[in-house]
Amino acid sequence: MKHINNSEILAMEKFYRINLVNSLGGYKSLHLLGTAGEDGVTNLCLVSSVFHLGADPPLIGLVMRPQREHNDTLRNIRATGQYTLNNVLPDWYELAHQTSASYPSGVSEFDACGFKKLYSPGFKAPFVQQSTVRIGLELREVIDMELNATTILIGEVAHILLDEQVITGDGTIDHMEAGTMTVAGLDSYFSAEFVGRLTYAKPGVQPTKFDQ
């Protein structure tokens, strides 16, 4: 068994350390984050740090890396209070990956990377038309982390736009049907494989499988 301690991690070559730590937690959710500035210029970037916070109210968290001068995403969200999360599909994941390139401020990755915008009335942030699961969020809280200069955004789900066939009878999203992809680390993309769905866990009761 290999044992790596904290001092060894901190002493690693930069990109080796980045790859190790980013892939350590395994598969992560993968989304295209859509925003628009007060001037209407759109922005799109790939994120893998989305997490569920609760269903009542419906809250989703997102960790943003430290702000850079040419990064319009966080600036747009702070200014408008609205943003979207859109799933990534196998047919165009290479284009989604390209949105992580450092385009100059004011350049829309929608246009540069070939994505079509989709809007909901009264909501400023653009959705990705090519996606099958799209979430529109209203900013509720911003937490600036002193520890590493990242920013945690807490958003409340305001809109859900999805293809009708991907939602099951009990409200569960069928991400196999939706074609949703996942990622490990920064650049290793995967298509999910359904293994099974289990009944609600209770002490002393063996869970059983049931179909979606």
trRosetta pair geometry for C-beta under 8 A, 3 or more apart (Angstrom, degrees):
i j d omega theta_ij theta_ji phi_ij phi_ji
4 8 5.1 -126 -163 88 77 131
4 9 6.1 93 149 -60 111 86
5 8 5.2 95 57 10 67 104
5 9 7.2 -124 107 -8 36 90
6 9 5.5 -53 -149 32 35 113
6 10 6.4 29 157 -15 68 106
7 10 5.8 -55 -146 39 32 109
7 11 6.3 27 155 -16 64 112
8 11 5.7 -61 -145 41 31 109
8 12 6.9 54 152 -48 62 91
9 12 5.9 -37 -162 -4 34 117
9 17 6.2 106 -178 -133 70 105
9 20 7.3 -145 -134 99 93 140
9 21 7.3 86 -164 -67 122 109
10 17 7.7 64 -112 -124 20 147
12 16 4.9 -120 168 90 114 110
12 17 4.0 144 84 -65 121 97
12 20 7.0 -22 137 16 173 143
13 16 4.4 71 67 14 93 115
13 17 6.8 -174 80 -13 42 89
14 17 6.0 -67 -155 36 24 109
14 18 6.4 22 154 -19 65 107
15 18 5.3 -45 -141 35 39 115
15 19 6.3 39 158 -18 66 103
16 19 6.0 -58 -151 38 28 108
16 20 6.2 29 153 -20 64 110
17 20 5.7 -56 -145 37 30 113
17 21 6.1 17 164 -9 67 111
18 21 6.4 -63 -142 42 23 100
18 22 5.9 17 164 -14 63 118
18 186 7.2 8 144 -28 104 138
19 22 6.1 -62 -138 42 23 107
19 23 6.1 2 170 -2 62 117
19 185 5.8 12 -154 -146 68 126
19 186 6.9 -87 -107 13 66 109
20 23 6.6 -79 -150 45 18 95
20 24 6.3 40 154 -56 61 101
21 24 5.4 -31 -147 -6 32 124
22 185 4.7 81 109 -142 104 56
22 186 5.2 16 136 -41 159 85
23 26 7.7 58 175 -76 58 20
23 184 5.1 57 -138 158 88 89
23 185 3.4 -11 -72 -68 99 93
23 186 7.8 -79 -54 -4 88 64
23 188 7.1 43 -110 28 120 131
25 28 6.7 60 95 -67 114 103
26 184 6.1 -56 -175 -117 34 108
27 182 4.6 27 -171 148 110 138
27 183 7.1 133 -150 69 64 28
27 184 5.4 -55 -89 -71 52 91
27 190 6.5 -72 -116 52 115 139
28 48 4.4 80 107 173 132 102
28 49 7.3 -13 -179 -78 139 39
28 182 6.5 154 67 -171 37 91
28 183 5.6 -36 60 71 90 79
28 184 6.9 135 7 -96 84 42
29 48 6.6 166 80 -151 51 59
29 50 4.8 -73 86 62 130 105
29 51 7.8 170 24 -77 130 46
29 182 6.7 -61 -108 -123 29 85
30 46 7.2 -14 -167 -167 86 97
30 47 7.9 159 -152 84 43 46
30 48 5.5 -11 -100 -102 64 89
30 87 7.3 73 88 -150 78 62
30 88 4.9 -58 123 25 113 126
30 96 7.8 74 160 144 113 146
30 180 7.7 155 58 179 94 84
30 181 5.5 -42 63 97 143 82
30 182 5.5 170 -7 -132 113 31
30 183 4.5 105 -81 -8 122 106
30 189 7.4 63 -103 -127 167 90
31 46 7.5 155 86 -153 42 52
31 47 5.4 -20 68 64 90 90
31 48 7.6 164 23 -84 70 42
31 50 5.6 49 5 -23 134 144
31 85 4.2 -20 -170 -164 148 92
31 86 6.0 122 -164 53 82 41
31 87 6.5 -52 -109 -91 70 38
31 88 7.0 -158 -108 -24 21 94
32 44 5.7 0 180 -170 107 101
32 45 7.3 157 -155 79 62 25
32 46 6.1 -38 -100 -96 62 58
32 47 7.7 132 -119 19 15 79
32 85 7.4 141 69 -158 46 44
32 86 4.4 -30 60 64 97 102
32 87 7.9 -16 15 68 86 7
32 88 6.3 119 -29 -73 93 89
32 96 5.8 -109 -72 -136 111 102
32 99 6.6 68 -131 47 100 165
32 115 7.5 176 179 -121 160 163
32 128 5.2 53 80 -37 140 148
32 131 7.0 -143 38 -63 119 132
33 44 7.0 156 77 -153 51 48
33 45 5.3 -21 56 64 101 78
33 46 7.5 162 10 -105 86 8
33 47 4.8 46 -28 -4 123 125
33 62 7.4 111 -105 -160 134 151
33 73 6.2 52 110 -147 125 130
33 83 6.2 -1 -173 173 90 120
33 84 7.1 154 -157 80 43 55
33 85 6.1 -15 -100 -99 66 65
33 86 7.9 -169 -70 20 22 81
34 42 7.0 -19 -165 -168 89 106
34 43 7.3 152 -154 82 45 56
34 44 5.4 -8 -101 -103 71 82
34 83 6.5 158 79 -167 53 68
34 84 4.0 -8 55 57 106 107
34 85 7.8 -157 18 -65 81 21
34 86 6.3 46 -16 -10 115 120
34 110 7.7 58 -127 -69 103 112
34 117 7.8 140 -155 -126 139 84
34 125 5.5 125 112 170 90 96
34 126 4.7 -108 171 80 131 73
34 127 6.1 177 48 -102 159 23
34 128 6.2 -170 -53 -41 133 81
35 42 7.1 154 88 -157 46 59
35 43 4.8 -13 64 59 93 102
35 44 7.8 -178 26 -74 65 42
35 72 7.2 -169 86 122 125 91
35 73 5.5 135 17 -140 143 60
35 76 3.7 120 149 103 130 140
35 77 5.7 -82 -116 -57 138 75
35 80 7.2 156 -166 44 92 130
35 82 7.6 145 -132 97 73 65
35 83 4.9 -26 -87 -113 88 93
35 84 7.6 -170 -64 22 47 74
35 125 5.5 -46 -122 -127 40 104
35 126 7.8 -16 59 32 7 79
36 40 6.0 -15 179 -150 118 32
36 41 6.8 158 -155 77 71 33
36 42 4.9 -35 -97 -99 84 65
36 43 7.1 173 -87 14 33 77
36 76 6.1 158 81 -163 18 130
36 80 6.6 46 77 -27 75 168
36 82 7.8 -10 41 85 89 105
36 124 5.3 -129 62 150 124 93
36 125 5.6 -169 9 -109 92 46
36 126 6.0 96 -49 -11 112 90
37 40 6.8 -41 70 25 74 20
37 41 4.9 5 32 54 115 85
37 42 8.0 -140 7 -75 74 22
37 43 7.3 74 -34 -16 88 113
37 72 6.4 -67 -62 -175 115 119
37 75 7.1 1 -108 112 101 100
37 76 4.8 -93 -80 -107 61 95
37 79 6.4 27 -150 70 63 150
37 80 7.3 -170 -148 -32 22 120
38 79 5.1 -99 -38 155 103 132
38 80 6.4 -177 -73 -67 68 93
41 72 7.5 -72 105 -173 111 159
41 106 6.0 -40 175 -145 163 58
41 108 6.1 -142 -177 -64 79 102
42 108 4.6 54 71 -132 83 121
42 109 8.0 -107 117 43 89 65
42 110 5.1 7 104 2 133 134
42 111 8.0 124 66 -15 111 92
42 117 6.4 -119 -91 -94 170 134
42 126 5.1 0 -129 11 133 138
43 72 4.5 -160 -84 89 152 116
43 73 5.4 -150 125 -81 138 65
43 76 5.8 -171 28 -15 132 154
43 108 6.4 -116 -82 -124 40 63
43 109 6.4 53 -163 15 49 98
43 110 7.9 -134 -118 -15 5 93
44 99 5.1 -76 115 -143 91 138
44 108 7.1 57 4 -178 95 71
44 109 3.9 -126 60 78 91 111
44 110 5.1 116 -14 -55 133 70
44 113 7.0 -119 84 42 129 128
44 115 6.1 167 -155 52 179 149
44 126 7.8 -60 -72 81 102 116
44 128 7.2 95 -132 -80 132 107
45 73 5.4 -60 16 -69 135 141
45 99 5.2 -173 -119 142 37 107
45 100 6.4 89 -160 -94 82 53
45 109 6.5 118 -68 17 57 161
46 88 7.6 34 -128 -73 102 140
46 96 5.5 101 -91 161 118 85
46 97 6.5 7 -41 -109 163 32
46 99 5.2 131 -26 75 88 106
46 100 4.8 -51 39 -58 114 99
47 50 6.4 94 117 -39 112 93
47 62 6.5 19 156 -157 153 112
47 64 7.8 -51 -119 -98 130 65
47 85 7.7 -77 59 -122 121 97
48 183 5.1 -84 -110 67 139 127
48 186 8.0 -163 26 -115 145 44
49 62 6.1 96 96 -162 87 58
49 63 3.9 -81 148 50 139 96
49 64 7.7 -169 71 -60 137 31
50 60 6.2 -5 -168 175 99 111
50 61 7.1 150 -159 85 48 54
50 62 5.3 -15 -103 -99 67 82
50 85 6.3 84 -104 -134 151 149
51 60 7.3 157 79 -165 38 65
51 61 4.7 -18 64 65 90 104
51 62 7.6 176 21 -75 69 38
51 63 7.9 38 1 -16 109 95
52 59 7.9 105 -173 90 51 66
52 60 6.4 -40 -110 -113 44 71
52 61 7.7 -31 51 21 4 87
53 59 3.9 -56 76 104 119 108
53 60 6.2 -171 11 -97 98 17
53 61 5.0 101 -51 -26 117 100
53 154 6.6 23 -28 -138 171 99
54 57 6.9 67 101 67 110 46
54 58 7.2 -150 101 -122 64 26
54 59 4.9 29 49 37 86 106
55 58 5.5 2 -149 -98 45 71
57 156 5.4 -18 139 -132 128 116
58 156 6.2 99 78 -162 69 69
58 157 4.0 -45 113 31 124 116
59 140 7.0 -72 -121 38 106 149
59 154 5.9 -6 -168 -173 115 95
59 155 7.0 150 -152 80 63 40
59 156 5.7 -39 -95 -97 68 62
59 157 7.5 -133 -76 -10 20 82
60 85 7.2 -93 126 2 155 151
60 135 7.0 43 7 147 162 151
60 137 6.3 -97 55 -102 114 135
60 154 7.8 157 80 -155 37 51
60 155 5.5 -24 64 67 84 92
60 157 6.4 77 -8 -58 110 92
61 152 6.1 -13 -166 -172 108 100
61 153 6.9 151 -157 80 55 52
61 154 5.5 -24 -100 -101 77 68
61 155 7.7 161 -92 21 28 72
62 85 7.7 -162 -81 -78 134 126
62 152 7.2 151 77 -157 44 54
62 153 4.7 -16 62 59 97 101
62 155 6.9 15 4 3 113 113
63 150 5.6 10 -175 164 96 134
63 151 7.4 149 -158 79 51 43
63 152 5.6 -26 -100 -100 68 72
63 153 7.9 -173 -81 19 21 74
64 67 7.6 35 131 -68 119 71
64 73 7.0 -169 -134 106 128 120
64 74 5.2 124 161 -81 161 115
64 150 6.3 161 80 -168 51 79
64 151 4.5 -15 59 63 106 95
64 152 7.7 -171 18 -80 76 23
64 153 6.3 53 -16 -14 112 109
65 150 5.9 -52 -124 -113 31 92
66 148 7.5 -115 -55 141 105 71
66 149 4.0 25 -101 119 112 114
66 150 6.2 -78 -56 -80 61 49
66 151 8.0 117 -105 -13 35 87
67 71 5.9 -152 -155 68 58 127
67 74 5.4 -101 -100 63 101 148
67 75 7.6 103 -145 -49 121 84
67 149 7.8 -112 18 162 72 101
67 151 7.2 41 -43 -15 96 130
68 71 4.4 90 56 -9 82 113
69 105 7.0 -82 136 -41 70 133
70 102 6.3 72 92 -175 139 90
70 103 7.5 -169 158 93 120 45
70 104 5.8 -93 -145 -146 123 40
70 105 4.5 -133 -142 -42 62 87
71 74 6.3 33 125 19 110 98
71 75 7.2 142 107 -5 68 103
71 105 7.7 -46 9 -89 16 92
72 75 5.3 -75 -155 52 46 115
72 76 5.5 49 152 -30 83 108
72 105 5.6 131 -57 -139 102 79
72 106 7.3 144 -67 -47 142 35
73 76 6.0 -62 -153 32 23 109
73 77 6.6 16 156 -14 62 107
73 83 7.9 61 -170 -124 84 135
74 77 5.7 -54 -146 37 35 110
74 78 6.3 34 157 -18 67 105
74 151 6.2 91 -132 55 135 150
75 78 6.0 -56 -148 37 27 109
75 79 6.3 22 155 -17 63 113
76 79 5.8 -64 -148 39 29 109
76 80 6.0 -13 171 13 69 113
76 83 7.4 111 107 -88 104 101
77 80 6.8 -71 -129 53 22 83
77 81 7.1 74 -180 -96 56 17
77 82 7.5 -146 -130 61 62 28
77 83 5.0 -16 -104 -47 103 129
77 139 5.9 123 173 -70 93 136
77 153 6.4 -30 151 -119 152 150
78 81 7.8 14 -168 -66 16 56
78 139 7.7 155 -99 -150 34 176
78 142 7.1 37 -102 -85 90 156
80 83 7.9 126 81 -53 110 71
80 124 5.3 -114 -170 80 139 146
80 125 6.9 151 110 -58 141 89
81 138 6.1 16 149 -161 96 70
81 139 4.3 -120 -151 35 66 109
82 123 6.1 179 -166 -165 146 78
82 124 5.1 124 64 52 144 94
82 125 4.3 -153 128 -18 98 111
82 136 7.1 -8 -166 -174 98 92
82 137 7.0 156 -153 84 51 55
82 138 6.1 -23 -98 -105 72 57
82 139 7.1 -106 -56 -10 29 89
82 158 7.8 -55 -127 34 96 149
83 125 4.9 175 -112 -121 25 159
83 136 7.9 168 91 -152 32 53
83 137 5.4 -19 67 62 76 102
83 139 7.3 64 6 -56 102 94
83 153 7.8 19 35 146 146 156
83 155 6.8 -99 54 -98 100 155
84 125 4.8 174 -20 128 93 120
84 126 6.6 -104 18 92 140 37
84 127 4.9 -146 -165 -94 163 64
84 128 7.5 179 117 -8 131 75
84 134 6.2 -8 -173 -174 119 92
84 135 6.3 152 -159 80 65 52
84 136 5.2 -29 -100 -99 87 60
84 137 6.9 166 -95 14 32 81
85 134 7.5 163 85 -157 50 46
85 135 4.4 -6 56 57 95 109
85 137 6.8 45 -7 -16 98 121
86 127 6.0 131 -80 -165 122 72
86 128 3.8 124 153 27 169 114
86 131 3.8 -144 -177 -37 101 164
86 133 7.3 155 -152 88 47 58
86 134 4.9 -1 -107 -111 84 80
86 135 7.5 -159 -68 25 45 68
87 131 5.1 133 52 -156 67 108
87 132 6.2 -44 61 52 124 74
87 133 4.4 52 -9 53 125 98
87 134 7.7 -107 8 -67 77 50
87 175 7.5 -167 -132 -139 153 97
87 178 6.2 44 77 145 165 124
87 179 7.6 135 125 84 127 73
87 180 4.4 -70 -165 -113 138 92
87 181 7.4 139 174 28 89 66
88 92 7.7 -127 -164 85 76 78
88 93 5.4 77 163 -109 114 84
88 96 4.7 39 -129 -105 120 175
88 131 7.4 -42 -73 -107 29 98
88 180 7.2 77 55 -152 56 57
88 181 4.7 -62 94 47 95 111
88 189 7.9 -94 118 -141 136 124
89 92 6.1 43 73 36 89 84
89 93 6.9 -141 86 -54 36 81
89 130 6.9 -125 28 145 125 98
89 131 7.0 176 -21 -118 105 51
89 132 6.8 86 -69 -4 124 106
89 179 4.4 30 -129 123 97 124
89 180 7.4 -57 -87 -92 62 29
89 181 6.5 158 -115 -16 16 105
90 93 5.9 -29 -131 -17 32 115
90 179 6.3 -108 8 -177 89 105
90 181 6.1 135 -64 -69 66 121
90 191 5.7 -3 -72 -81 125 118
91 130 8.0 -131 80 -179 114 120
91 179 7.9 0 -3 170 95 147
92 95 4.6 -27 178 30 93 118
92 96 6.4 103 122 -23 80 92
92 114 7.9 -132 -155 97 127 114
92 130 6.1 -14 40 154 153 153
93 96 5.1 -50 -149 36 44 117
93 97 6.3 52 150 -25 70 99
93 181 5.8 2 -92 24 131 172
93 189 5.3 125 162 -173 150 165
94 97 5.6 -47 -151 31 33 115
94 98 6.7 40 149 -26 62 101
95 98 5.5 -49 -155 26 36 117
95 99 7.4 47 148 -29 61 92
95 113 5.0 129 -175 168 87 99
95 114 5.5 -83 -141 60 138 109
95 115 6.9 151 143 -57 127 89
96 99 6.0 -43 -166 12 39 114
96 113 7.7 112 -82 157 23 143
97 100 6.2 -48 -177 16 48 113
97 187 7.0 70 -141 -133 124 81
97 189 7.5 -94 -67 -46 118 135
98 101 5.7 -18 -176 -9 59 115
98 109 7.8 167 111 -159 82 105
98 112 7.8 -145 134 120 114 96
98 113 4.7 163 91 -120 116 115
99 109 4.3 82 -133 174 91 144
99 113 5.2 -68 -70 -19 80 166
99 115 7.9 6 -73 -14 127 136
103 107 4.2 -116 159 82 119 130
103 109 6.0 -179 13 -75 151 86
103 112 5.9 -178 -105 15 148 172
104 107 5.1 87 63 -9 74 119
107 111 7.7 -119 -179 64 71 108
107 112 5.9 44 160 -45 109 135
108 111 4.5 71 85 12 105 102
108 112 6.6 169 91 -7 53 90
109 112 5.2 -57 -127 49 41 108
109 113 5.0 9 178 4 78 118
109 115 7.3 26 124 25 75 122
110 113 7.1 -72 -132 49 8 87
110 115 4.7 -93 -141 73 62 97
110 116 7.5 94 -171 -105 103 6
110 117 5.6 18 -158 -59 151 95
110 126 6.7 -6 -79 102 149 154
115 128 5.4 -51 -173 -136 127 97
115 129 7.3 156 176 33 75 83
115 130 6.3 -104 -138 10 82 120
116 128 7.4 98 67 -165 59 55
116 129 3.8 -37 92 33 106 133
116 130 6.4 116 35 -32 95 86
117 126 4.1 -54 -147 -156 104 135
117 127 7.3 109 -167 60 57 49
117 128 7.7 -56 -112 -105 38 37
117 129 6.7 42 87 -27 10 103
118 126 6.7 115 51 -171 43 77
118 127 4.2 -48 74 75 98 100
118 128 6.8 0 19 94 105 10
118 129 4.2 133 -44 -79 112 77
118 134 7.2 -62 78 -122 131 172
118 161 7.2 -160 123 121 133 161
119 123 6.8 177 -170 75 76 86
119 126 6.0 -54 -79 -114 78 68
119 127 7.0 173 -82 19 27 89
120 123 4.3 22 73 33 96 128
120 127 7.0 64 -22 -15 94 125
120 136 6.1 -77 26 -51 143 159
120 159 5.2 180 38 -145 175 165
120 161 6.6 -151 -69 -55 120 131
123 136 5.4 -14 -165 -162 154 148
123 158 7.0 160 -107 108 125 130
123 159 6.1 -51 -67 -13 163 147
125 136 6.5 157 69 -138 114 90
125 137 8.0 -15 48 49 158 66
127 131 7.1 -111 169 47 92 122
127 134 4.3 45 -155 -168 126 143
127 136 6.9 -66 -70 -69 107 95
127 161 5.9 2 -140 51 169 142
128 131 4.3 79 86 -11 105 111
128 134 6.6 -169 46 -104 70 113
131 134 5.2 120 92 -68 127 91
132 162 6.3 48 153 -154 61 75
132 163 4.6 -38 -157 1 92 117
132 166 5.9 120 148 -40 114 153
132 178 4.4 -180 98 -157 128 82
132 179 6.0 96 13 40 144 101
132 180 7.5 -117 61 -59 109 78
133 160 7.9 -29 -163 -164 74 89
133 162 4.9 10 -112 -111 59 109
133 163 7.8 -73 -61 18 57 80
133 166 6.4 -116 -70 116 97 156
133 173 6.3 58 -112 -161 139 141
133 175 7.4 -41 -19 -109 151 80
133 178 5.2 12 -30 -158 110 148
133 180 6.5 -10 20 -77 130 117
134 159 7.8 -20 116 116 92 99
134 160 7.3 143 82 -163 60 43
134 161 4.1 -17 67 66 114 97
134 162 6.5 -174 25 -71 69 61
135 157 6.0 -66 -163 -126 104 98
135 159 7.2 150 -165 85 37 65
135 160 6.0 -8 -108 -106 66 69
135 161 8.0 -155 -66 28 26 71
136 157 7.3 94 72 -161 55 58
136 158 5.0 -69 108 70 97 93
136 159 3.3 22 39 49 125 105
136 160 7.5 -131 22 -58 80 32
136 161 7.3 59 -20 -6 104 101
137 155 3.2 35 174 157 128 140
137 156 6.6 139 -156 63 75 34
137 157 6.1 -45 -99 -97 73 42
137 158 6.3 141 -125 9 18 93
138 155 6.2 146 65 -161 33 84
138 156 5.1 -24 60 59 92 91
138 158 4.7 84 -22 -45 102 129
139 142 7.0 11 -178 -54 119 93
139 153 6.3 -67 -127 -164 96 105
139 154 7.6 94 -160 76 58 53
139 155 5.6 -47 -96 -101 42 84
140 154 5.0 -67 70 107 98 95
140 155 6.1 148 7 -120 90 26
140 156 5.0 81 -44 -22 128 99
141 153 7.6 154 85 -161 56 41
141 154 4.0 11 53 46 96 122
142 151 6.4 -17 -167 -173 92 109
142 152 7.5 149 -161 80 42 56
142 153 6.0 -12 -108 -107 70 66
142 154 7.6 -139 -64 22 31 79
143 151 6.9 151 78 -164 52 57
143 152 4.1 -10 60 59 107 105
143 153 7.9 -153 26 -66 74 26
143 154 7.3 59 -9 -18 103 103
144 149 8.0 -17 -176 -147 86 42
144 151 5.5 -23 -105 -109 60 84
145 148 5.8 -4 117 47 122 71
145 149 6.7 -67 83 -2 83 6
145 150 4.8 7 43 63 130 75
145 151 6.7 -152 9 -83 86 30
145 152 6.5 81 -41 -14 106 96
146 149 7.7 18 -148 -69 23 50
157 160 6.5 18 178 -55 120 94
162 166 5.4 -102 164 61 119 121
162 167 6.3 106 96 -38 138 107
162 173 7.3 -109 -143 -124 165 111
162 178 7.3 -49 -159 -111 111 121
163 166 5.2 80 72 -6 88 110
163 178 6.9 160 44 -116 111 77
164 167 6.9 -70 -168 30 41 99
165 174 7.9 -63 136 56 68 127
165 177 5.9 -129 125 166 95 135
166 173 5.8 15 144 -158 98 77
166 174 5.2 -144 -162 57 59 83
166 175 7.5 57 -166 -86 113 32
166 177 4.8 -177 -111 97 70 112
166 178 4.2 60 -132 -70 140 93
167 171 6.7 -23 -172 -145 102 33
167 172 7.5 153 -156 78 58 36
167 173 6.0 -36 -100 -101 66 60
167 174 7.3 -161 -84 8 14 85
168 171 7.0 -32 70 41 75 18
168 172 4.7 -6 40 61 121 86
168 173 7.6 -157 3 -84 86 11
168 174 5.6 101 -46 -42 101 104
168 212 5.5 -112 -95 172 152 87
172 197 8.0 62 170 -134 170 149
172 212 6.6 -114 91 -146 134 98
173 178 6.6 2 171 -27 100 142
174 177 4.0 41 110 17 116 116
174 178 6.4 151 94 -16 62 88
174 212 5.7 115 -102 155 108 145
175 178 5.0 -52 -136 44 42 115
175 179 7.9 -105 174 43 59 20
175 180 3.9 -53 -166 35 101 130
175 192 6.2 31 112 51 114 150
176 179 7.8 38 173 -66 28 32
176 180 7.8 -63 -58 35 22 86
176 192 6.4 -112 -85 91 73 105
176 193 7.9 59 -106 -137 114 24
176 194 4.9 -39 -57 -41 146 116
179 191 7.9 -46 -163 -136 61 104
180 192 6.6 7 87 10 84 126
181 189 5.7 6 170 -173 132 102
181 190 6.6 151 -166 78 83 43
181 191 5.8 -55 -112 -93 81 56
181 192 7.3 -179 -129 -15 32 84
182 189 7.5 151 83 -157 41 58
182 190 5.1 -26 69 68 88 97
182 191 7.9 137 23 -114 80 12
182 192 5.7 79 -6 -62 117 96
183 186 7.8 0 162 -163 125 10
183 187 7.8 0 -160 -83 114 5
183 188 6.5 128 -163 76 69 56
183 189 5.4 -32 -102 -102 80 60
183 190 7.0 168 -91 19 28 82
184 188 4.7 -34 65 80 85 116
184 190 6.7 41 -7 -10 98 123
185 188 5.1 58 47 17 112 106
194 197 8.0 -30 -168 -36 105 90
194 212 7.6 -80 -152 -14 146 136
196 209 4.8 -62 -169 -124 118 122
197 209 6.5 104 67 -153 50 73
197 210 6.0 -61 92 66 98 67
197 211 7.4 83 46 -156 117 10
197 212 5.7 109 -5 -67 150 81
198 201 7.4 35 124 -61 122 84
198 207 4.3 36 -179 155 118 132
198 208 7.0 147 -149 77 72 24
198 209 6.0 -52 -96 -94 60 54
198 210 7.7 108 -135 16 18 78
199 207 5.0 -173 56 -152 81 80
199 208 5.2 27 0 51 123 72
199 209 7.8 -124 -17 -74 81 11
199 210 6.2 77 -63 -8 85 116
200 207 7.7 -162 75 -116 21 104
201 205 7.6 163 -165 73 44 96
201 207 5.6 -43 -94 -67 71 123
202 205 4.2 24 73 32 101 128
